[in-house]
Amino acid sequence: MSIVEIKYNLKKDLDNYGYGFLNSRFPDYGQGDLDTAPRMWSTIKKKIEATDENKKLEVIEKYLLDNFYEKEVMKLSIEAIDKYWSTLESAYFDKLHNFMGIKKKIPKIDVYITTLNIYPYNVKERYFYIPFFTGLAVQAKTIMHESMHLVFLHNYGQYLSERGVDKQGTLEIAESLTVLLNWEFKEFLLFPERNSKPTTIDLQKEIVTLYKNHTPFKEILDRLMELRAPST
């Protein structure tokens, strides 16, 4: 049975616009102002700017309904990434679980295609977003990146919290671990992972150094916690 289920859900796409574009409530990794607007934004930008704040989502919803919801292009996109991902999923998750020493496996992850250029994840509800305006290689890499967050936090989130790592530190550790895609999981990539979030760079460098020295994952994690737990 597949772990990942890929779909397009209009409400979820709109939720992402509300979270990641109109209100910009995503975590701060020192990136400053991000341009999360989709490529189609120029088509409706003037209309959005002239619209009352309470009606902006209505304008976006109409555009999505007219161009993406239940359209053939979306159905074909889902079919394509689903077919490609099915060739990677089992081997990727087996290796990820083994490398991280995972005991509590996630039974199912919902993956929502979004027309926005930001791809948040939700640990509690076990879902994340992947981009529509891109190719299979990017979509598959995004699934690996975001699912690594979910698997890691599902198993180690409480462990970090109990050892004094706050929410921001936990998010930064989870982000930094994706540098391992270029090392332990490189056979699944068609091009390198580049996680350029500024507040994670020091952690990424530490991970690579430790990995090259064949340091076990648990020891890598303990070192990352040292770098993010408040000093006493």
Backbone bond lengths (Angstrom), bond angles and torsions (degrees), N, CA, C in turn:
res aa  C-N    CA-C-N  psi(-1)  N-CA   C-N-CA  omega(-1)  CA-C   N-CA-C  phi
1 M - - - 1.469 - - 1.524 109.95 -
2 S 1.315 115.42 135.69 1.461 120.59 -178.80 1.523 111.30 -69.76
3 I 1.334 116.48 141.23 1.465 121.82 176.64 1.524 110.13 -81.03
4 V 1.320 115.81 -40.94 1.465 122.02 -175.15 1.527 110.76 -96.23
5 E 1.323 116.57 132.34 1.460 121.91 173.02 1.522 108.11 -119.31
6 I 1.319 116.34 118.37 1.462 122.53 -175.84 1.522 109.45 -98.83
7 K 1.334 115.89 133.46 1.466 119.40 -176.28 1.526 110.14 -155.78
8 Y 1.337 115.01 168.52 1.463 120.54 169.17 1.517 108.04 -117.81
9 N 1.337 115.70 127.87 1.452 122.32 -179.14 1.527 107.01 -129.60
10 L 1.321 116.54 118.05 1.460 120.76 -175.33 1.518 112.06 -58.54
11 K 1.328 117.10 -43.30 1.468 120.49 -179.36 1.525 110.90 -62.97
12 K 1.330 116.77 -41.56 1.467 119.89 179.88 1.524 110.88 -65.29
13 D 1.317 116.72 -38.50 1.459 119.74 177.86 1.527 109.78 -64.42
14 L 1.310 117.22 -43.52 1.470 121.32 177.38 1.525 111.41 -63.83
15 D 1.340 116.43 -39.67 1.468 120.07 176.78 1.524 110.23 -57.95
16 N 1.324 115.77 -39.89 1.460 120.17 179.99 1.527 110.90 -65.24
17 Y 1.325 117.32 -38.67 1.458 120.77 176.29 1.528 110.65 -62.62
18 G 1.322 115.97 -43.01 1.454 119.33 179.53 1.514 112.35 -65.14
19 Y 1.333 115.60 -36.92 1.466 121.62 -177.26 1.519 112.13 -82.53
20 G 1.313 116.24 -43.82 1.463 120.00 -169.05 1.505 116.53 -106.98
21 F 1.340 116.91 -3.66 1.465 117.71 179.06 1.524 112.40 -127.67
22 L 1.309 117.09 -57.65 1.461 119.68 -176.77 1.518 112.41 -70.41
23 N 1.325 117.01 -33.40 1.467 120.48 -176.77 1.527 113.96 -116.09
24 S 1.328 117.76 -18.41 1.474 122.66 177.87 1.532 112.22 50.09
25 R 1.325 115.76 60.94 1.458 120.72 -178.56 1.527 112.74 -98.65
26 F 1.326 117.94 15.08 1.455 120.19 -179.18 1.533 110.33 -75.56
27 P 1.328 117.62 158.26 1.471 120.97 -177.39 1.526 112.67 -60.05
28 D 1.319 115.81 151.71 1.466 122.17 179.95 1.523 109.57 -96.48
29 Y 1.321 115.96 118.56 1.465 120.96 176.83 1.525 110.68 -113.84
30 G 1.336 115.73 28.37 1.447 119.90 179.32 1.503 114.21 76.35
31 Q 1.328 117.40 20.74 1.461 120.60 -176.46 1.522 113.33 -88.79
32 G 1.327 117.56 -11.48 1.454 119.70 -175.57 1.513 110.84 74.95
33 D 1.319 116.72 -155.88 1.463 121.15 179.95 1.525 110.44 -73.34
34 L 1.326 115.52 126.73 1.457 120.82 -179.56 1.515 110.79 -105.17
35 D 1.313 115.64 143.16 1.452 120.49 174.39 1.521 107.94 -93.04
36 T 1.314 116.31 97.85 1.463 120.71 -178.32 1.525 112.34 -97.50
37 A 1.332 116.75 3.46 1.466 120.16 -177.98 1.524 110.68 -63.73
38 P 1.313 116.45 140.94 1.467 120.07 177.77 1.511 111.08 -72.41
39 R 1.316 115.08 166.52 1.459 119.59 -177.86 1.524 112.47 -64.54
40 M 1.317 116.03 -25.77 1.452 119.20 -179.73 1.524 112.25 -79.14
41 W 1.356 116.59 -0.64 1.462 120.13 -171.01 1.518 113.29 -57.05
42 S 1.318 118.18 -37.75 1.463 120.43 -177.60 1.526 111.60 -59.59
43 T 1.322 116.39 -24.92 1.459 121.06 -178.72 1.522 111.76 -65.89
44 I 1.305 116.56 -35.93 1.471 119.73 -175.22 1.531 113.03 -122.95
45 K 1.333 116.95 8.29 1.467 120.41 -175.01 1.525 112.60 -57.13
46 K 1.318 117.08 -49.38 1.458 119.86 -177.56 1.524 111.40 -63.03
47 K 1.324 115.40 -36.80 1.462 119.35 179.68 1.516 111.28 -66.95
48 I 1.333 116.35 -39.23 1.468 121.01 179.23 1.524 110.12 -66.47
49 E 1.332 117.02 -44.74 1.461 121.14 -177.66 1.523 111.80 -62.25
50 A 1.321 116.55 -29.70 1.465 120.60 -177.84 1.527 112.81 -91.65
51 T 1.336 115.80 2.10 1.463 120.40 -175.33 1.517 111.29 -96.14
52 D 1.316 116.42 145.67 1.462 122.26 174.87 1.529 109.95 -57.50
53 E 1.338 116.25 142.93 1.474 121.23 -176.74 1.523 112.64 -51.44
54 N 1.314 116.79 -39.91 1.464 120.93 -176.63 1.522 113.27 -72.56
55 K 1.330 116.43 -11.53 1.462 119.31 -175.74 1.521 113.68 -112.77
56 K 1.323 116.61 1.15 1.466 119.51 -178.21 1.532 111.95 -59.42
57 L 1.334 116.64 -43.20 1.459 119.61 179.39 1.523 111.80 -64.25
58 E 1.329 116.58 -30.65 1.462 119.44 177.96 1.527 110.69 -64.92
59 V 1.332 116.49 -39.36 1.463 120.95 177.96 1.525 110.23 -64.96
60 I 1.334 115.47 -44.21 1.468 120.04 179.49 1.522 110.38 -64.73
61 E 1.339 116.47 -43.21 1.465 120.26 -179.56 1.526 111.36 -59.06
62 K 1.328 116.78 -43.47 1.464 119.37 179.39 1.521 111.08 -62.34
63 Y 1.323 116.43 -41.16 1.469 119.54 179.07 1.536 110.42 -62.39
64 L 1.331 116.50 -43.07 1.459 120.15 -179.84 1.524 111.13 -66.49
65 L 1.310 116.91 -41.14 1.468 120.73 177.90 1.526 111.14 -61.93
66 D 1.322 115.87 -41.84 1.467 120.19 -176.63 1.522 112.84 -72.23
67 N 1.339 116.77 -28.55 1.463 119.12 -170.23 1.525 116.68 -116.08
68 F 1.343 117.94 -21.65 1.464 118.98 -172.63 1.519 115.68 -129.51
69 Y 1.325 117.33 -40.13 1.455 120.40 -173.25 1.531 111.05 -65.48
70 E 1.335 115.44 120.66 1.461 124.16 -179.99 1.525 112.73 58.25
71 K 1.319 116.39 26.41 1.458 121.26 176.16 1.529 109.67 -91.00
72 E 1.318 116.01 154.01 1.455 120.87 -177.11 1.524 112.02 -60.60
73 V 1.337 116.65 -35.92 1.461 119.68 -178.74 1.527 111.04 -62.96
74 M 1.325 117.42 -36.04 1.460 120.48 179.05 1.528 110.54 -73.03
75 K 1.312 116.73 -41.30 1.461 120.44 179.39 1.528 110.80 -61.08
76 L 1.334 116.09 -43.19 1.462 120.47 180.00 1.527 111.24 -67.57
77 S 1.330 116.78 -36.24 1.457 120.62 177.73 1.523 110.79 -62.87
78 I 1.321 116.69 -44.46 1.462 120.99 179.19 1.524 110.46 -63.40
79 E 1.318 116.20 -44.31 1.469 120.24 179.73 1.524 111.27 -60.55
80 A 1.318 116.61 -41.63 1.462 120.75 -176.81 1.532 111.83 -66.72
81 I 1.340 117.36 -49.86 1.455 118.98 -178.69 1.519 110.95 -68.59
82 D 1.323 117.11 -34.66 1.458 120.21 177.79 1.532 111.05 -63.05
83 K 1.318 115.83 -42.29 1.462 120.50 179.67 1.526 111.26 -65.96
84 Y 1.344 116.53 -43.38 1.465 119.63 179.93 1.520 111.33 -69.01
85 W 1.328 116.68 -45.22 1.462 119.69 -178.39 1.521 111.79 -62.41
86 S 1.327 117.69 -32.40 1.465 121.25 -179.31 1.529 111.95 -61.57
87 T 1.342 116.94 -22.25 1.467 120.13 178.20 1.525 112.03 -81.44
88 L 1.333 117.46 -12.59 1.459 122.23 -175.91 1.526 113.70 -112.93
89 E 1.314 116.87 -28.16 1.461 121.31 -165.80 1.521 114.24 -55.22
90 S 1.300 118.37 -54.03 1.460 121.11 -174.04 1.523 111.76 -59.85
91 A 1.328 116.07 -48.66 1.466 120.21 -178.43 1.525 111.27 -66.00
92 Y 1.343 116.48 -39.43 1.462 119.57 -179.03 1.525 111.37 -64.81
93 F 1.316 117.47 -50.76 1.462 119.63 -177.99 1.525 112.20 -67.18
94 D 1.321 117.25 -36.23 1.467 119.56 176.65 1.530 110.24 -59.56
95 K 1.325 115.90 -45.40 1.462 119.65 -178.84 1.521 111.19 -69.60
96 L 1.337 117.45 -39.54 1.456 121.59 179.20 1.534 110.64 -63.13
97 H 1.313 117.14 -46.90 1.468 121.04 179.76 1.523 111.29 -62.53
98 N 1.314 115.77 -42.03 1.463 119.79 -179.55 1.523 111.24 -66.86
99 F 1.317 117.39 -44.37 1.461 121.44 -177.54 1.522 111.60 -64.44
100 M 1.322 116.98 -42.21 1.460 120.89 -178.13 1.525 113.88 -87.21
101 G 1.320 116.53 -1.70 1.459 119.24 -178.94 1.526 111.93 64.90
102 I 1.335 115.53 42.23 1.465 121.19 -174.82 1.526 110.93 -75.30
103 K 1.312 115.12 129.34 1.462 121.01 175.56 1.529 111.52 -108.62
104 K 1.324 117.17 -31.29 1.460 121.88 -176.97 1.532 108.63 -104.96
105 K 1.326 116.03 89.93 1.452 120.82 -176.20 1.530 111.20 -78.02
106 I 1.322 115.32 144.23 1.453 121.14 176.69 1.532 108.68 -79.78
107 P 1.332 118.05 123.38 1.469 119.56 -176.17 1.520 114.08 -71.96
108 K 1.337 117.54 -30.74 1.456 120.09 -175.47 1.526 109.52 -157.46
109 I 1.332 116.07 140.21 1.459 122.74 176.83 1.520 108.08 -127.72
110 D 1.324 116.16 128.59 1.460 121.11 175.14 1.523 109.25 -90.68
111 V 1.321 115.91 128.68 1.458 121.96 -179.69 1.528 108.10 -116.90
112 Y 1.319 115.70 117.10 1.461 121.22 -177.14 1.524 110.77 -104.91
113 I 1.314 116.03 126.53 1.459 120.23 173.05 1.528 108.72 -72.11
114 T 1.325 115.87 134.57 1.463 120.52 177.86 1.519 110.38 -125.05
115 T 1.321 115.72 148.40 1.463 121.26 176.57 1.515 111.35 -92.31
116 L 1.336 116.61 6.18 1.461 122.05 176.70 1.524 109.51 -98.57
117 N 1.332 116.85 157.00 1.469 120.63 -177.63 1.526 112.76 -94.71
118 I 1.311 117.06 43.51 1.452 122.06 172.67 1.525 107.31 -149.15
119 Y 1.345 116.41 141.16 1.456 120.18 -167.24 1.531 111.20 -130.62
120 P 1.326 117.62 73.36 1.469 120.50 -178.68 1.527 112.37 -70.68
121 Y 1.330 114.83 167.28 1.462 120.37 177.80 1.517 109.50 -130.77
122 N 1.316 115.57 158.81 1.459 122.58 179.18 1.517 108.00 -129.93
123 V 1.336 115.69 109.95 1.466 120.54 -175.90 1.522 110.93 -68.20
124 K 1.326 116.72 -46.31 1.463 121.22 -175.39 1.524 111.82 -61.28
125 E 1.330 116.69 -43.99 1.464 120.78 -178.04 1.522 112.86 -93.72
126 R 1.325 116.81 -1.36 1.467 123.92 174.04 1.542 112.35 56.59
127 Y 1.331 115.38 59.32 1.456 118.82 173.59 1.525 109.90 -147.23
128 F 1.320 115.20 161.91 1.463 121.66 171.77 1.522 108.82 -154.51
129 Y 1.318 114.78 174.37 1.462 121.35 -178.22 1.532 110.77 -109.29
130 I 1.328 114.99 153.98 1.464 121.64 170.19 1.534 107.92 -131.52
131 P 1.321 118.06 156.25 1.469 120.40 -174.86 1.521 114.08 -76.82
132 F 1.317 115.29 145.30 1.468 121.48 173.26 1.521 111.36 -86.65
133 F 1.340 117.25 -43.64 1.455 122.09 -173.98 1.532 111.22 -82.37
134 T 1.308 117.09 65.76 1.463 121.33 -179.23 1.523 108.81 -164.96
135 G 1.346 116.89 -168.81 1.451 121.50 -179.28 1.516 113.04 -109.64
136 L 1.322 115.92 176.46 1.462 121.91 -176.70 1.525 112.54 -60.93
137 A 1.322 117.65 -38.50 1.462 120.51 -177.93 1.522 111.23 -62.07
138 V 1.336 116.58 -42.21 1.463 121.11 179.12 1.522 110.36 -70.07
139 Q 1.320 117.15 -42.74 1.459 120.48 -179.66 1.526 111.10 -61.84
140 A 1.331 117.19 -43.87 1.461 120.48 179.48 1.524 111.02 -65.16
141 K 1.329 116.93 -41.69 1.461 119.82 178.66 1.524 110.73 -64.73
142 T 1.322 116.74 -36.18 1.464 120.07 177.48 1.522 110.78 -64.94
143 I 1.329 117.38 -39.23 1.466 120.30 176.60 1.522 110.44 -61.45
144 M 1.335 117.13 -43.06 1.469 120.15 178.10 1.523 111.17 -63.26
145 H 1.309 116.27 -45.23 1.468 122.76 -178.51 1.531 110.56 -60.99
146 E 1.328 116.19 -54.06 1.463 120.09 -174.80 1.530 112.03 -71.67
147 S 1.318 117.49 -37.17 1.465 118.73 179.08 1.525 111.13 -68.55
148 M 1.343 117.40 -29.09 1.456 119.85 174.11 1.529 110.28 -61.77
149 H 1.343 116.54 -40.59 1.467 119.70 175.79 1.528 110.54 -57.67
150 L 1.331 116.03 -50.26 1.463 119.92 -175.59 1.519 112.06 -62.84
151 V 1.325 116.23 -46.92 1.465 120.29 -179.31 1.525 110.65 -62.42
152 F 1.322 116.80 -44.91 1.465 120.82 -179.60 1.524 111.47 -63.16
153 L 1.324 117.35 -51.60 1.464 120.48 -175.97 1.522 111.99 -69.99
154 H 1.318 117.11 -31.15 1.462 121.32 176.96 1.527 110.70 -62.34
155 N 1.328 115.91 -31.25 1.465 120.80 -176.88 1.522 114.51 -102.31
156 Y 1.337 116.83 -31.49 1.463 119.53 -172.68 1.529 114.77 -118.57
157 G 1.318 117.39 -2.10 1.459 119.44 -178.76 1.519 113.00 -57.34
158 Q 1.308 116.25 -47.10 1.465 120.33 -179.98 1.528 110.70 -67.74
159 Y 1.314 116.88 -36.73 1.464 122.20 178.78 1.530 110.36 -58.13
160 L 1.333 116.66 -43.53 1.462 120.77 178.83 1.520 111.02 -67.38
161 S 1.330 115.74 -44.00 1.466 119.87 -178.52 1.521 111.69 -61.22
162 E 1.310 116.92 -41.83 1.464 121.28 -178.98 1.517 112.15 -66.55
163 R 1.326 116.81 -19.03 1.460 120.96 -179.35 1.528 112.40 -104.98
164 G 1.313 115.59 18.78 1.454 120.43 170.13 1.503 116.97 88.28
165 V 1.322 118.05 9.60 1.467 120.00 177.54 1.524 108.40 -84.70
166 D 1.322 117.97 124.12 1.465 120.57 -177.89 1.531 110.79 -78.77
167 K 1.335 115.31 -179.94 1.463 120.51 -174.78 1.521 111.75 -60.72
168 Q 1.338 117.15 -45.84 1.457 119.91 -179.27 1.519 111.49 -64.08
169 G 1.326 116.55 -42.72 1.458 120.37 177.87 1.516 111.76 -61.71
170 T 1.319 116.63 -39.49 1.466 121.28 178.64 1.519 110.90 -64.26
171 L 1.330 116.21 -43.14 1.465 120.06 178.28 1.528 111.21 -63.12
172 E 1.325 116.42 -39.69 1.463 119.95 -179.24 1.529 111.47 -68.47
173 I 1.319 116.95 -38.03 1.467 119.68 176.04 1.523 110.25 -64.28
174 A 1.337 116.28 -44.55 1.462 119.86 179.22 1.523 111.11 -60.85
175 E 1.328 117.14 -41.64 1.463 120.34 178.30 1.521 111.72 -65.41
176 S 1.313 116.05 -43.36 1.464 119.72 -175.01 1.524 112.30 -64.37
177 L 1.318 117.41 -30.51 1.463 120.83 -177.55 1.525 112.69 -63.54
178 T 1.333 117.39 -20.45 1.458 119.01 -178.62 1.527 112.37 -68.16
179 V 1.331 118.03 -11.94 1.467 119.74 174.02 1.529 110.41 -62.59
180 L 1.331 116.08 -21.96 1.463 120.73 178.59 1.529 112.76 -65.70
181 L 1.330 116.88 -17.95 1.464 119.11 175.34 1.521 110.79 -58.40
182 N 1.328 116.70 -31.85 1.470 120.86 -179.50 1.525 113.09 -78.78
183 W 1.315 116.63 -8.97 1.454 120.91 -174.93 1.524 111.76 -120.94
184 E 1.284 117.64 -74.77 1.459 121.54 -177.19 1.535 112.60 -68.73
185 F 1.335 116.98 -26.95 1.466 120.11 -172.71 1.531 112.68 -120.59
186 K 1.314 116.41 21.70 1.459 120.16 -172.54 1.527 113.92 -63.70
187 E 1.345 117.36 -23.07 1.469 118.62 -179.09 1.520 112.60 -68.37
188 F 1.337 116.97 -14.30 1.461 120.34 -179.90 1.531 112.92 -92.61
189 L 1.330 117.34 -7.98 1.463 121.31 -174.99 1.525 111.92 -99.89
190 L 1.333 115.34 147.26 1.451 120.90 172.80 1.526 111.09 -100.29
191 F 1.320 116.71 -11.79 1.466 122.73 173.23 1.521 107.34 -158.57
192 P 1.333 118.52 160.40 1.464 121.06 -170.76 1.520 114.34 -66.75
193 E 1.318 115.01 151.68 1.460 122.88 170.19 1.521 108.18 -78.06
194 R 1.321 116.83 133.06 1.464 121.15 177.07 1.523 108.64 -130.50
195 N 1.303 115.81 96.37 1.459 121.44 177.10 1.525 106.85 -99.29
196 S 1.319 115.94 101.18 1.464 120.79 -171.48 1.526 113.88 -98.96
197 K 1.315 117.93 16.78 1.466 120.06 179.47 1.528 109.02 -62.11
198 P 1.333 118.12 117.70 1.468 122.30 -170.89 1.526 115.59 -54.39
199 T 1.334 118.42 -40.88 1.465 119.63 -175.75 1.519 113.25 -75.70
200 T 1.328 117.27 -0.65 1.473 119.85 178.13 1.527 112.61 -107.81
201 I 1.309 117.81 -5.69 1.472 120.70 -172.80 1.526 112.13 -61.67
202 D 1.341 117.13 -42.82 1.470 119.15 179.93 1.530 110.96 -62.38
203 L 1.326 116.65 -38.15 1.459 120.40 179.20 1.530 110.80 -68.65
204 Q 1.320 116.55 -40.65 1.466 119.62 179.26 1.530 111.11 -61.50
205 K 1.320 116.30 -42.60 1.469 119.64 178.91 1.525 111.17 -62.68
206 E 1.326 116.00 -40.50 1.468 120.54 179.08 1.524 110.62 -64.68
207 I 1.328 116.89 -41.14 1.471 121.04 179.18 1.525 110.73 -60.93
208 V 1.321 116.64 -46.82 1.468 120.39 -178.37 1.529 110.41 -61.94
209 T 1.328 117.25 -44.02 1.469 120.99 178.81 1.523 111.10 -59.80
210 L 1.320 116.05 -47.23 1.465 120.48 -179.45 1.523 111.71 -67.03
211 Y 1.315 116.72 -40.07 1.460 120.57 179.42 1.527 110.98 -62.08
212 K 1.320 115.86 -43.17 1.470 119.47 179.93 1.527 111.60 -63.48
213 N 1.333 116.16 -24.00 1.464 120.77 177.39 1.521 112.22 -91.85
214 H 1.337 115.69 12.83 1.473 122.52 176.74 1.536 112.59 61.70
215 T 1.305 116.52 34.62 1.465 121.74 179.04 1.525 109.52 -74.24
216 P 1.333 119.29 131.28 1.468 121.77 177.49 1.523 111.38 -60.23
217 F 1.320 115.84 152.80 1.459 120.44 -175.37 1.525 112.30 -57.13
218 K 1.319 118.01 -43.70 1.466 120.48 -177.26 1.535 110.93 -60.93
219 E 1.316 116.87 -36.30 1.463 119.74 177.69 1.528 111.30 -71.71
220 I 1.332 116.40 -35.47 1.470 119.81 174.75 1.522 109.12 -61.05
221 L 1.319 115.92 -45.99 1.462 120.69 -178.79 1.522 111.56 -62.57
222 D 1.325 117.06 -42.77 1.463 119.83 178.93 1.524 111.50 -61.46
223 R 1.323 116.57 -36.71 1.460 120.15 178.15 1.534 110.71 -67.76
224 L 1.318 116.66 -40.83 1.466 120.18 178.33 1.523 110.55 -63.13
225 M 1.311 117.05 -37.56 1.460 120.53 178.15 1.524 110.73 -65.77
226 E 1.315 117.25 -36.03 1.458 120.18 176.06 1.528 110.97 -60.16
227 L 1.315 115.38 -36.32 1.465 120.65 -177.77 1.522 113.04 -77.75
228 R 1.339 117.12 -18.47 1.454 119.67 -177.77 1.529 115.01 -117.86
229 A 1.323 118.40 -14.86 1.465 119.62 176.92 1.522 108.75 -74.54
230 P 1.339 118.26 142.83 1.464 120.50 179.36 1.518 111.11 -62.94
231 S 1.329 116.16 140.41 1.458 120.24 178.66 1.520 110.27 -70.73
232 T 1.322 116.38 147.23 1.465 121.41 -178.61 1.518 110.13 -113.69
